[in-house]
């Protein structure tokens, strides 16, 4: 991904409608840090602390495995509003 693509993704919500890609007031988000989804926001509204601690595997075509691949993100210790990339898998 080149720098222009990275800037385009910043401030966008993972999985959001392309016509309304930004955050919605009243929702809780975690920032995805590193990996193929770096800079995207991920909606964690309604998640319990246990669900947040588990992390998430997000489907993406941008990772090393292309279509069908997933990027794993885990909450940053002490900062559950940032999820750090821990790798890609098929």
C-alpha positions as CSV (number, residue, x, y, z in Angstrom):
1,X,0.0,0.0,0.0
2,X,1.5,3.4,-0.9
3,X,1.3,6.6,1.1
4,X,-1.7,8.0,-0.7
5,X,-3.7,4.8,0.1
6,X,-2.7,5.0,3.7
7,X,-3.9,8.6,4.0
8,X,-7.2,7.7,2.3
9,X,-7.9,5.0,5.0
10,X,-7.2,7.3,8.0
11,X,-10.3,8.2,9.9
12,X,-12.4,5.6,8.2
13,X,-14.3,2.9,10.0
14,X,-13.5,-0.7,9.2
15,X,-16.5,-2.2,7.4
16,X,-18.4,1.1,7.0
17,X,-20.4,2.1,4.0
18,X,-18.2,3.8,1.4
19,X,-20.6,6.7,1.2
20,X,-20.4,7.3,5.0
21,X,-17.0,6.0,6.0
22,X,-16.4,8.1,9.1
23,X,-17.2,7.5,12.8
24,X,-20.8,7.9,14.1
25,X,-21.4,9.9,17.2
26,X,-22.3,7.8,20.2
27,X,-20.3,4.8,19.1
28,X,-17.0,3.5,20.7
29,X,-14.1,2.8,18.5
30,X,-10.6,1.3,18.8
31,X,-7.9,2.5,16.4
32,X,-6.2,-0.3,14.5
33,X,-2.4,0.2,14.7
34,X,0.1,-1.4,12.3
35,X,-0.5,-4.2,9.8
36,X,-2.7,-3.9,6.7
37,X,-5.5,-2.0,8.4
38,X,-3.3,0.6,10.1
39,X,-5.2,3.8,10.9
40,X,-8.7,2.4,10.5
41,X,-11.2,2.6,13.3
42,X,-13.0,-0.5,14.5
43,X,-16.4,-0.2,16.2
44,X,-16.4,-1.8,19.7
45,X,-19.7,-0.4,20.8
46,X,-21.3,-2.8,23.2
47,X,-18.3,-5.0,23.6
48,X,-17.6,-6.3,27.1
49,X,-14.1,-6.0,28.7
50,X,-13.6,-9.7,28.1
51,X,-14.5,-9.4,24.4
52,X,-12.1,-6.5,24.0
53,X,-9.3,-8.5,25.8
54,X,-9.8,-11.4,23.2
55,X,-8.9,-9.2,20.2
56,X,-10.3,-9.7,16.7
57,X,-9.4,-11.4,13.4
58,X,-10.6,-9.1,10.6
59,X,-11.0,-10.3,7.0
60,X,-8.9,-8.2,4.6
61,X,-7.6,-8.4,1.1
62,X,-4.7,-6.0,2.1
63,X,-2.7,-8.5,4.1
64,X,0.0,-10.9,3.0
65,X,-2.5,-13.6,2.1
66,X,-4.7,-11.4,-0.1
67,X,-8.4,-12.3,-0.6
68,X,-9.6,-14.6,2.1
69,X,-6.8,-13.5,4.5
70,X,-7.3,-12.1,8.0
71,X,-5.4,-9.6,10.1
72,X,-5.3,-10.3,13.9
73,X,-5.5,-7.3,16.2
74,X,-5.1,-7.4,20.0
75,X,-5.9,-4.6,22.5
76,X,-2.8,-2.6,23.6
77,X,-2.1,-3.3,27.3
78,X,-3.5,-0.4,29.3
79,X,-5.1,1.2,26.2
80,X,-8.2,-0.8,25.0
81,X,-8.9,2.0,22.4
82,X,-5.9,0.9,20.4
83,X,-5.6,-2.6,18.9
84,X,-2.1,-3.6,17.7
85,X,-1.6,-5.9,14.8
86,X,-0.2,-9.3,15.8
87,X,0.0,-10.9,12.4
88,X,-1.8,-12.1,9.3
89,X,-3.1,-15.6,8.5
90,X,-5.0,-17.3,5.7
